[in-house]
Amino acid sequence: MGSKYNVKGGKLITDWRPEVEEFWEGGGNKVANRNLWISIPALLLAFAVWMVWSAVIVNLPEIGFAFDDGQLFWLAALPGLTGATLRIFYSFMVPIFGGRRWTAISTASLLIPALWMGFAVQNPETPFSIFAIIALLCGLGGANFSSSMSNISFFYPKAKQGTALGLNAGLGNLGVSVMRHAVCGACSHWPWHIWRIGRRPSSNGSG
């Protein structure tokens, strides 16, 4: 006898009862798992953008930026300030916009600080104020954590929420390691390393 529940993925879910075993086994688990495996890489990217400054700022003086220690500390702190503050508001975004839509919007918004940073670090004349704005925007990645967890908890029955949320948060946090390796590799090899050598003053004082 087939299940009376017809669970299909779509743009809008109007009937979701994960606590009902027949509903869960009749297709609810597949929809939930699909959302989880989409959420994990999205959260990984969010953590990578959120924490990128911790790896970038240590290399800024080496490539020609004359920021003092106080300014570098501010650049490291600003993403955390934005991320922690916006988590309060992001936790309410999923019920308003929907999980799929908000995941797409919040992840796409990370392109703004990521691309802007890529251009800013190429010009040593970029002022500190611009880097401060980029650092604040990087905090959007930290805010994504609350909406991501809120979204995934909706899909799973209470007995399975711990595992699902653990996978989402744990694997998403790998974005910190991925970011550190990517930034260190980029700064050490191509093209910033070549650019840095090209701008190093010669021993006789000429440029």
N, C-alpha and C positions, 0 to 999 in steps of 0.2 A: 504493500500500500504506500503510495507516494505521500510526500509531505504536503500538508495543506498550505504551507508557507512557500511563496515564490520569491526567493531572495535573489535579486539581481543588482549588480552595480549600476550606477547611473549618476547623473548630475545632482539629483535630489533624492534623499532617503526619507520616506514618509512613515515607514513602519520599521522600528528597530527594537527587538526584544532579545538581547543576547542571553538573558537569564532563563529564557524558555529553551530547554534542551532540544526540542524538535526544531525550533527556529535556528538554533546554533548549528546543529548538525545538517540542517537542510540547505545550507549555503551561507549562513551568517559568518561562520569561521573563515570561509574563503575571502569574503569581502573584508573582514577585519584584518586578516593576514596581508592582503594586498595593500591595504592602507598603511600597515606597519612597515612593510618593506619599501614603500615609497617615502615614508616619513624618516626612516633612518638615514639614507644618503642626504636628504634635505637638511636634517639636523646636523649631520657631519659637516656640510658646507657652512652652516650657520656658525658652528663652533670655530671652524677654521678662520672665518672672517672676523669673528669676535676677538680672537686671541692673536691675530696676525701682528699687531703692533708690538707685542712682547718680543717678537723675533726681529721685526724691522728696525725698531729704534736703536738697537745695539749696533746696527750697521750704518746708520745715517751719518755719524761723524766721519766714517771711513770713506764715504763717497762725496764728501764736500759740504755737508750741512753743518753750519756753525751754531748749533743749539747748545745751550748750557745744560747742566745736569737737572736743574729745576724744570726746564722745558721738556726734557726727555721724560722725566717722571710724570709730568702732566699728560703727555701723549700716551703713556702706559696706563694711566688711571682713568682717563676719560671714557674709553669703551666700557669699562666696568660700571661707571656711574650711569651711563645711558642704558646699558643692558639691565641693570638691577631696577632702575626706575620704570622702564617700559614693560618689564615683565608683569607689573600690576595691570596695565591696560591690555596687554596682549592676551592675558588669560580670558578676557571677555570677547575676543574677536571671533573665535570659532563659532559660538552660538549666533553671532550676528551675520557673519559672511558665509559660514559653512566651512567644514574642515578642508575639503579639496581646494576650494577657491582661495582660502586664506593661506594654505601651505604654498600655493603657487605665487601669490602676491608677495608674501613675506620672504620667500626664497629669491624671487626675481629682484626684490629691492636691494639685495646684497650686492648686485652688480654695480650699483652706484658707488659705494665706497671702494670696492675692489678695483674697478676700472680707473676711478679718479686717483687712487693711490698709485697705480701703475704709471700714470702720466706725471704725477707730482714728484716722485722720487727721481725722475730723469732730469729734473732741472734744479740745481742747487740754489737757485734764486727763489724757489718757492717759499713764501713766508710761513712763519710758524702758525699764523691764524688759519691758513688753509689746511695745514696738517691737523690742527685742532678740530676743525669741522669734520674732516675725514675720520678722525678718531672717534668723534661722537657718533657718526653714522655707522661705524663698525659695531657699535653697541647694539644695533638692530639684530645682529646675529645672536647676542646673548638673550635678547627678549624673545626670540623664536622658541627658546626652550619651553617657556610656560605654555604657549599656544600649542606646541607639538605634543606635550604631555597631556594637555587637556583634550586634544583631539583623539589621541589613541585610547585614552581611558574610556571614552564614550563607546568604543566599538567592542570592548571585551566584557564578559561577565566578571563579577567581582573575584571569583576564584582564579581567574587567569590574568587579571590586570597586573599583578606583581611581576610576572614573567614578561609580559608585553612591555610594560613601562621600563623594566630593567634592561631589556634588549634595546629599546629606543634610546634611553639615556646613555647606557654603557657604550653601545656601538657609535652613537652620535658623538660622544666625547672623544672618539678616536680622531675627530677633526683637529684637535689640538696637536697631536703627534704628526698627522699628515701635513698640517700647516708648517710646523717647525722644520720638518725635513725638506719641504718644498722651498721655503724661503731661504734656508741655509744653502741649499743646492743652487738656487738662482743667484744668490749673492756671491757664491764662490766660483761660479763657472761662467754663465752667460746671461745677459750681455753686460750686467752691471760690473763685473770684475774687469772686463776689458775697458769699459768707460772709466772706471776708477783709475786704472793704470795710466790711461791717456791723459788724465787731468793732474797726475802727481807732478809737483814742481821738480825741476832738475836741481842737481847739487850746486850749480853756480848761481841759483836764485832766479833764473829765467823761468817763464811759464811753460 
